Amino acid sequence: MLQYRLYGGAHLPAHLEGFVKAGANIGSVIGQFAFGYLADALGRQRVYGKELMLIIFATIMTLTTPTGSLSPDNSLIYLGVWRIVLGVGVGGDYPMSASVTSDRANIRKRGTMLTYIFSMQGWGSLVGSLIVIILLAIYKGVIDGEGKISKVDGVWRIAVGLSLVPAFGTLYQRLTLGESTRYEKSKALDVNAVGGGEDEIHKLKELQRKQEAKGAKEESRPSSPVDGESTKKGGDGDSEDADVKSLRAEDVVKRPAHFKDFVRHFSQWENAKLLFATSASWFLLDIAFYGINLNQNVVLQQIGFDGSSGSPWHRLFRVSTGNIIITVLGFVPGYYATLFTIEILGRKWIQIQGFLLSALFLGILAGKFYTLSTVQFIVCFAFLQFFFNFGANTTTYCYPAEVFPTRYKAFAHGISAASGKAGAIISALAFNQLSKKIGTPACLWIFFGCCLGGAVVSLLLPEVKGRDADVILAQQIEERRRREGGNVDVD
């Protein structure tokens, strides 16, 4: 649409096209670092919702892009700058929503909860494509009949503006969402040392088993979407409160994190390798995933929906239809395959097989790029999208929220997600130029190598199904206390 509005249908300048595409991901890196750290240091309740306020503000500013008064190039720069700000808010939502959910979810359903939230990305993509088609149909008489191609400005502004509806619809709930029970208790405690030996770890495991049993009972009656969260005094809540107050190791692992403590924790290889693995696997995934999905014109051309012929309106409508086809074929089904199997197959199996099968279909596309029929290409691409989402695109979001202790979870998730977005930025800025120099098949071979690398890196990760990272941290603290022969300072 910007091509027709600003450049008479000609391609956007390559450097500015890359800037606009990469803008949101550039901002995401900033948001993921910043909001991830703040969520651990200040608490989820004080930070959650602020990222959505930033998203709303930046979206409104995006809609004010003065395409009629600025030059085409300056209009793209203006849009790109506000997309960076938008990205800061979007990036902040990754560690915030993941940690808020993980803190509250019962361990037996934690992966399902996280996957369910992340799967909304697929529905958002589908609804967004449907909205564009509907708006194009409404504007057909003006754009196609009267030849007023500049009216595409109205189409993209309304489509983007409608995203404010769910944003405003969930803002109040985010701003008023209480802190998780354990996190709230820990903020009131001032514990500077850890001691107590094996009895502390035993109590932590007992508390975990009680929550598991409580979650199983609540499944048999209507309950809130998140389990393991006490919302009233008395009964199970009093029992849990007593357990938390008496458990000094638990107090430590739930207290807000500080940067010095974070660095010390991840200076140990057993912890550092987990952060490396979650970050590297997300980085390698997003090079391939966004390399494909930020440059869908290549795919649309192969399946005959690139809008290369016909009037401007028919071209835009054809591209929008192609986007829906791509989303329906693999995006949404892949998410739900993960949703229904993650607690059965486990995260590690899904991630590694997703990487390997994505590599397989990328290899087929790269090797047979010019010889595949349209049907063959669509089928192969659909499987590629399916195994991206029934695979690493979903599990890389889940893993950091499950493998790291509560104390470091949000910041570690932010670092991992920022690594992924760094890969997305590389794809957005380099794909167009690189594909012109070495060809699209060669770029696909690079993505193939990234997926294989992601599978190898994923071997460093443990299976987190049923794993309580806070128990592991309590054990590490106790072991370090024994080695050092005294108290362990956690400030």
C-alpha positions in Angstrom: 0.0 0.0 0.0 2.9 2.4 0.8 4.3 1.6 -2.6 1.2 2.8 -4.3 0.6 5.8 -2.0 4.2 7.1 -2.0 6.0 5.7 -5.0 3.3 5.2 -7.7 3.5 1.4 -7.4 7.3 1.2 -7.6 9.3 -0.6 -5.0 10.3 1.1 -1.8 14.0 2.2 -1.6 15.8 -0.9 -0.4 17.4 0.7 2.6 14.2 2.4 3.8 12.2 -0.8 3.2 14.6 -2.7 5.5 14.4 0.1 8.1 10.6 0.0 8.2 10.6 -3.8 8.4 13.3 -3.9 11.0 12.0 -1.0 13.1 9.6 -2.9 15.3 12.3 -5.6 16.0 14.9 -3.0 16.8 12.6 -1.5 19.4 11.7 -5.0 20.6 15.4 -5.6 21.6 15.3 -2.5 23.8 11.9 -3.4 25.3 12.8 -7.0 26.1 16.0 -6.0 28.0 14.4 -3.1 29.8 11.0 -4.6 30.8 12.5 -8.0 31.6 14.9 -6.5 34.1 12.3 -4.2 35.6 9.8 -7.1 36.0 12.4 -8.9 38.2 13.7 -5.9 40.0 10.4 -4.1 40.8 7.8 -6.9 40.5 5.4 -7.9 37.8 2.5 -5.9 39.2 4.3 -2.5 39.1 5.4 -3.0 35.5 2.7 -5.0 33.8 0.4 -2.9 31.6 3.0 -0.1 31.0 4.3 -1.9 27.9 0.7 -1.9 26.6 0.3 1.8 27.2 3.5 2.3 25.1 2.1 0.1 22.4 -1.2 2.2 22.3 0.7 5.5 22.2 3.1 4.4 19.4 0.2 2.9 17.4 -1.6 6.2 17.5 1.5 8.1 16.4 2.0 5.6 13.6 -1.4 6.5 12.3 -0.4 10.2 12.1 2.2 9.5 9.4 1.9 12.6 7.2 2.1 10.9 3.8 0.5 13.9 2.2 2.9 16.6 3.4 6.2 14.8 3.8 8.3 13.5 1.0 8.0 9.7 0.4 11.4 9.0 1.9 10.7 11.1 4.9 7.3 9.5 5.4 9.0 6.1 5.6 11.5 7.5 8.1 8.7 8.9 10.2 6.8 5.6 10.1 10.0 3.6 10.9 10.8 5.7 14.0 7.4 5.2 15.5 7.6 1.5 14.7 10.8 1.4 16.8 8.8 2.9 19.7 6.0 0.5 19.1 8.6 -2.3 19.1 9.8 -1.3 22.6 6.3 -2.0 23.9 5.8 -5.2 21.9 9.2 -6.4 23.1 8.3 -5.6 26.7 5.2 -7.8 26.4 7.4 -10.9 25.8 9.0 -11.2 29.2 6.1 -9.6 31.0 3.3 -11.9 29.8 5.5 -15.0 30.0 6.6 -14.4 33.6 3.1 -13.3 34.7 1.7 -16.5 33.3 4.5 -18.8 34.5 4.4 -17.4 38.0 0.7 -18.3 38.4 0.4 -21.5 36.3 0.3 -25.0 37.8 3.5 -26.8 36.8 1.5 -29.6 35.1 -0.3 -27.0 32.8 2.4 -24.4 32.6 3.5 -25.2 29.0 -0.1 -25.4 27.8 -0.8 -21.9 29.4 2.3 -20.4 27.7 1.6 -22.0 24.4 -2.1 -20.8 24.5 -1.0 -17.2 25.0 1.7 -17.4 22.3 -0.7 -19.0 19.8 -2.7 -15.8 19.8 0.0 -14.5 17.5 -1.3 -16.8 14.8 -4.9 -15.6 15.3 -3.7 -12.0 15.2 -2.1 -12.6 11.9 -5.2 -14.2 10.5 -7.6 -11.6 11.7 -5.3 -8.8 10.5 -5.3 -10.3 7.0 -9.1 -10.7 7.0 -9.5 -7.1 8.1 -7.3 -5.9 5.2 -9.4 -7.9 2.7 -12.7 -6.5 4.1 -11.4 -3.0 4.0 -10.1 -3.4 0.4 -13.6 -4.7 -0.6 -15.2 -1.6 1.0 -12.7 0.7 -0.8 -13.0 -1.0 -4.1 -15.3 1.5 -5.7 -13.1 4.4 -4.8 -9.7 2.8 -5.6 -10.6 0.6 -8.6 -13.7 2.4 -9.9 -12.7 6.0 -9.5 -9.0 5.3 -9.8 -8.1 7.1 -6.5 -5.2 4.9 -5.5 -4.2 7.4 -2.7 -7.2 6.1 -0.8 -5.1 3.1 0.2 -3.9 5.4 3.0 -7.3 4.9 4.6 -7.1 1.1 4.3 -3.8 0.7 6.1 -4.6 3.3 8.7 -7.9 1.7 9.7 -6.3 -1.7 9.7 -3.6 -0.6 12.1 -6.0 1.5 14.1 -8.3 -1.4 14.8 -5.5 -3.1 16.7 -6.2 -0.5 19.4 -9.5 -2.2 20.2 -8.0 -5.3 21.9 -5.3 -3.1 23.3 -7.7 -0.8 25.1 -9.9 -3.8 25.9 -7.1 -5.5 28.0 -5.4 -2.4 29.4 -7.5 -2.2 32.6 -7.0 -5.9 33.4 -3.3 -5.6 33.1 -3.0 -2.5 35.2 -5.1 -4.0 38.0 -3.8 -7.5 37.9 -2.5 -8.4 41.4 1.0 -9.8 42.2 1.3 -13.5 42.4 0.9 -14.8 46.0 4.4 -16.1 46.4 6.0 -13.0 44.8 3.9 -10.7 47.0 4.9 -12.6 50.2 8.6 -12.5 49.2 8.6 -8.7 48.8 7.7 -8.3 52.5 10.6 -10.5 53.6 14.1 -9.4 54.3 16.3 -12.5 54.0 20.0 -11.9 53.6 21.3 -15.4 54.0 20.3 -19.0 53.3 20.7 -21.9 55.6 18.9 -24.9 56.9 20.2 -27.7 54.8 18.2 -30.5 53.2 15.1 -29.7 55.3 14.7 -26.4 53.3 14.7 -28.2 50.0 12.4 -30.9 51.3 9.9 -28.2 52.4 10.1 -26.6 48.9 9.3 -29.9 47.3 6.4 -30.5 49.7 5.0 -27.1 48.8 5.3 -28.0 45.1 3.4 -31.2 45.7 0.6 -29.5 47.6 0.1 -27.0 44.7 0.1 -29.9 42.2 -2.6 -31.7 44.3 -4.6 -28.4 44.7 -4.4 -27.8 40.9 -5.7 -31.3 40.2 -8.7 -30.8 42.5 -9.5 -27.5 40.9 -9.6 -29.0 37.4 -12.8 -30.8 38.4 -14.6 -27.5 39.1 -14.9 -24.1 37.3 -11.8 -22.0 38.0 -9.9 -19.0 36.7 -7.6 -19.6 33.7 -4.5 -19.6 35.9 -4.0 -22.3 38.6 -1.7 -22.3 41.7 -2.8 -18.8 42.7 -4.5 -18.2 46.1 -7.1 -15.5 45.9 -8.7 -15.6 49.3 -7.8 -16.1 53.0 -8.4 -19.2 54.9 -8.4 -22.9 53.8 -5.7 -23.8 51.4 -4.5 -20.2 51.3 -3.6 -20.2 55.0 -1.8 -23.5 54.6 0.2 -22.1 51.6 1.0 -18.9 53.5 2.4 -20.8 56.4 4.5 -22.9 54.1 5.9 -19.9 52.3 6.7 -18.1 55.6 8.5 -21.1 57.0 10.6 -21.7 53.9 13.7 -19.6 53.9 15.1 -21.1 50.7 11.8 -20.3 49.0 12.0 -16.7 50.3 15.3 -16.3 48.6 14.4 -17.7 45.2 11.2 -15.6 45.0 12.7 -12.2 46.1 13.2 -9.5 43.4 16.4 -10.0 41.5 19.3 -7.5 41.4 21.8 -7.2 38.5 24.8 -8.2 40.6 23.0 -11.3 41.8 21.9 -12.1 38.2 25.5 -11.9 36.9 26.8 -14.1 39.7 24.1 -16.7 39.1 24.8 -16.9 35.4 28.6 -16.9 35.9 28.3 -20.6 36.7 28.4 -22.7 33.6 25.5 -24.9 34.6 23.3 -21.8 34.5 25.1 -19.9 31.8 24.7 -22.8 29.3 20.9 -22.6 29.7 20.8 -18.8 29.0 23.2 -19.4 26.0 21.0 -22.2 24.7 17.7 -20.3 25.0 19.3 -17.2 23.4 21.2 -18.9 20.6 18.3 -21.2 19.6 15.9 -18.2 19.5 18.5 -16.2 17.5 19.0 -18.9 14.9 15.2 -19.6 14.7 14.3 -15.9 14.0 16.9 -15.5 11.3 15.1 -18.2 9.3 11.5 -17.5 10.6 11.6 -13.8 9.9 13.7 -14.2 6.8 10.7 -16.0 5.4 7.8 -14.1 7.0 9.2 -10.6 6.5 9.8 -11.3 2.9 6.6 -13.1 1.9 6.6 -11.4 -1.5 9.1 -14.1 -2.6 6.7 -16.8 -1.4 3.6 -15.1 -2.9 5.3 -14.8 -6.2 5.9 -18.6 -6.2 2.3 -19.4 -5.5 0.9 -16.8 -7.9 -0.4 -14.3 -5.3 2.3 -11.6 -5.6 -0.1 -9.2 -7.3 2.2 -8.8 -10.4 -0.7 -8.1 -12.8 -4.0 -6.3 -12.9 -5.1 -3.0 -11.5 -3.5 -1.7 -8.3 -6.6 -2.8 -6.3 -6.6 -6.3 -7.7 -2.9 -6.6 -7.0 -3.4 -5.5 -3.4 -6.3 -7.8 -3.0 -4.3 -10.7 -4.4 -1.5 -10.1 -2.0 -3.9 -10.0 0.9 -5.5 -13.2 -0.1 -2.1 -14.9 -0.4 -1.3 -13.7 3.2 -4.4 -15.5 4.5 -3.5 -18.7 2.6 0.0 -18.7 4.2 -1.5 -18.1 7.7 -4.2 -20.7 7.4 -1.9 -23.3 5.9 0.7 -23.5 8.7 0.6 -20.7 11.2 -2.5 -21.4 13.2 -2.4 -25.3 12.9 1.2 -25.4 14.0 0.5 -23.5 17.2 -2.4 -25.8 18.2 -0.4 -28.9 17.5 2.0 -27.7 20.1 -0.8 -26.6 22.4 -2.3 -30.1 22.5 0.9 -32.1 22.7 3.4 -30.0 24.7 2.6 -31.6 28.1 2.8 -35.1 26.4 5.8 -34.8 24.1 7.7 -32.2 26.1 9.4 -29.0 25.1 12.8 -30.4 24.1 11.4 -33.0 21.7 9.1 -30.5 20.0 11.8 -27.9 19.6 14.4 -30.2 18.2 12.1 -32.0 15.8 10.7 -28.6 14.7 14.1 -27.4 13.9 15.0 -30.5 12.0 11.8 -30.7 9.9 11.9 -27.0 9.2 15.5 -27.6 7.9 14.2 -30.4 5.8 11.6 -28.4 4.0 13.9 -25.4 3.7 16.4 -27.7 2.0 13.7 -28.9 -0.4 12.6 -25.3 -1.2 16.2 -24.3 -1.7 17.2 -27.2 -3.9 14.1 -27.3 -6.0 13.2 -23.6 -5.9 12.9 -23.2 -9.7 11.5 -26.6 -10.5 8.7 -27.1 -7.9 5.2 -26.8 -9.3 2.8 -24.3 -7.6 1.0 -27.0 -5.7 4.3 -28.6 -4.7 5.6 -25.3 -3.5 2.5 -24.5 -1.5 2.5 -27.9 0.2 6.2 -27.7 1.1 5.8 -24.1 2.4 2.8 -25.1 4.4 4.8 -27.9 6.1 7.6 -25.4 6.7 5.3 -23.0 8.5 3.6 -25.8 10.4 6.9 -27.1 11.8 8.1 -23.6 12.6 5.1 -23.3 14.9 4.8 -26.9 15.9 8.4 -26.5 17.0 10.9 -23.8 17.9 8.8 -20.7 17.2 6.6 -21.7 20.1 9.0 -23.5 22.4 11.6 -20.7 22.3 9.0 -18.5 24.0 8.1 -21.2 26.6 11.5 -22.4 27.5 12.9 -19.2 29.2 9.7 -18.9 31.3 10.1 -22.4 32.6 13.8 -23.2 32.8 14.9 -20.2 34.9 14.0 -19.5 38.5 11.4 -16.9 39.4 14.2 -14.7 40.7 15.8 -14.3 37.2 13.0 -15.4 34.9 11.8 -12.2 33.4 15.2 -10.7 32.7 16.5 -14.1 31.3 13.4 -14.3 29.1 14.0 -10.7 27.9 17.6 -11.5 27.0 16.6 -14.7 25.1 13.8 -12.9 23.2 16.1 -10.0 22.4 18.6 -12.4 20.9 15.8 -13.7 18.7 14.9 -10.2 17.6 18.6 -9.6 16.8 18.2 -12.5 14.3 15.0 -11.0 12.9 16.8 -7.6 12.4 19.6 -9.3 10.5 17.0 -11.0 8.2 15.0 -7.8 7.7 18.0 -5.7 6.8 20.1 -8.3 4.9 17.6 -10.5 3.0 16.6 -8.2 0.2 20.2 -7.2 -0.6 21.6 -10.7 -0.1 18.9 -12.4 -2.2 19.8 -10.0 -5.1 23.5 -10.8 -4.8 23.5 -14.6 -4.2 19.9 -15.5 -5.1 16.9 -16.6 -3.0 17.9 -20.3 -3.0 21.2 -19.5 -1.5 19.4 -17.5 1.3 17.2 -20.5 1.9 20.3 -22.6 2.3 21.5 -20.2 5.0 18.2 -20.6 6.8 18.6 -24.3 6.5 21.9 -24.1 8.3 20.4 -21.9 11.0 17.8 -24.5 11.7 20.3 -27.3 12.0 22.4 -25.1 14.3 19.3 -24.5 16.4 18.7 -28.2 16.8 22.3 -28.7 18.0 22.1 -25.9 20.5 18.8 -27.2 21.9 20.6 -30.3 23.1 22.0 -28.2 25.9 18.5 -27.6 27.3 16.9 -29.9 29.8 13.4 -31.1 29.5 11.3 -28.8 31.7 8.1 -30.7 31.8 7.3 -31.0 35.5 10.5 -29.2 36.4 10.6 -26.6 39.1 13.5 -24.2 38.5 13.1 -22.8 42.0 13.8 -26.2 43.5 17.0 -26.4 41.4 18.1 -23.0 42.6 17.5 -23.9 46.2 19.7 -26.9 45.8 22.4 -24.9 44.1 22.3 -22.3 47.0 22.5 -25.1 49.5 25.4 -26.7 47.8 27.3 -23.4 47.5 26.6 -22.8 51.2 28.2 -26.1 52.1 31.2 -25.4 49.9 31.7 -22.0 51.4 31.1 -23.2 54.9 28.6 -20.5 55.9 25.9 -18.2 54.8 25.4 -17.2 51.2 24.8 -13.5 50.6 22.1 -13.0 48.1 22.0 -9.1 47.9 
